[in-house]
Amino acid sequence: MATDEKQENQQGQEPPQKIADKRKNLRYPIIILKVTQQGEKQHLFGYAKNICKGGLFIQSVNPREPGERFIISFQIPNTQIQVRCKCEVVWMRKFHPKSKLEPGFGLRFLDLSPGVADAIDDWIKKQV
């Protein structure tokens, strides 16, 4: 890490973002109006970003902890695609007033059927 970056990090500022994003699946922003969890009365509402057939990011000021698993269900907007599968929180980012990054958590789909995964991919390709 360069000296300037070390000084910025010590002052509580974030290092510059990487230009290249090397993800293996296409991603696209999506607004999820209602995401439900099996076995809980509480619903998750929020702006889900970067959906792909592997998972999604849910923006939240109360992010879930990595390792948490639950059943998630939602519908892809303007389609008949119903998604229901087990997922796992793989990372989380808490709210920080000095950060430009959104708080939330990343989910990995664990048992998404191949047909639904392909339908998500097809939907993303139509949006791009």
N, C-alpha and C positions, 0 to 999 in steps of 0.2 A: 504494500500500500504506500502510495506517495506521501511525503511529509505533509503536503497541504491537506490531503484526505484525512490523515491522522489528526491534524489540528481541528478540522471541521467536525470529526466524530467526537472528539473530546469536548467540543463546545455544544454537543447535542444536535448537530445538523446531520442530515443524511448524505451519504456519498451519492455521486451521480448515478442515474439509472443506466443499465446496460442498453445499448441500442438494439442489439439482436435478441429476439425472444425465440429460443429453440424448443418449441413444443412439438410433440409428435402428432397431435390431432388439431384439426381446424376448430376455432373457437369463435363465438359470436355473442354480443351482448343480448340479454333477454330480460324482460320484466316478468317476474313470477308474482302473481297476485296472491296466491295461497299455496303454501307448502305445508303438508300435514305430516305428523309423526305418529306412528302406531303406538298406542298405549299411553299417550299423553293428551290431556285436554287442551294444552297450549298449542297454538298454531304459530308457525314462523311466517312472517310477512316480510318482503323485502325485495331488493333489486339484486337479482342474480346475474353475475357477469361471467363471460368466458365459458359458456356452456359448451361442452363437447361430449362425445360418447363416453368419455372416461370419467366425467364429473362436472362440477360447477363450483363457482365462488358465490357465496351469499354475503352481501354487505350487511353488517350488523354492528351496533355499538355494544352488544352483549354476545360476543362470539363464543362458540362452543369450544371445548378443549380437545386437542389432538387425542386420537384414540377412541373417542366416543363413537358408538355405532347406533344407528336407528334406521327404521323404515321410513323412506321419504316418498311422497307422491305429489305430482303436479302435472299440469297439462301444458304442452308447448303452445304458445299463443297462435291463434288463427289456424289451428289444425285440430284434428281428432286424436292426436298422439297423446296418450295417457302414459305417464312414466310412474312406475311404482317399483322400488327396489330397495335393497339394503344398501346403506352407505356408511362411510367412515370419515370422520374429520381427520384430515392429514396435516393441516397447518391452520394457524390462526394468527390474527394481527389485532391487538388491542388498540383502542382509540388513544391517540396521543395528539395534543393540541398543536404541536410543532410539526407534525408529520403531514405531508401532502398525500400520503397513501391512505386509502379507505380502510376502516376497520372491518373485520369480518372473518370468515373461515372458508377454507377450501374443502370440498367433499369429493371423495372418490366413490364411484358407483361400484359395488361389489358383485352384484348378481344381475346386472342389466341384461335382458335377453338380446341376442344378436339382432333380431328384427327391430327392436326399439332403438338399439344403438345405430343401426343403419338408417332408420327414420330420422334420428337426430342429425346425423351427418348430412342426409339429403336436405333437411330443413335449413341447416347452416349454409349449405352451398347455394340454396335459392336466395338467401338473405345477402350474400356477398356481392 
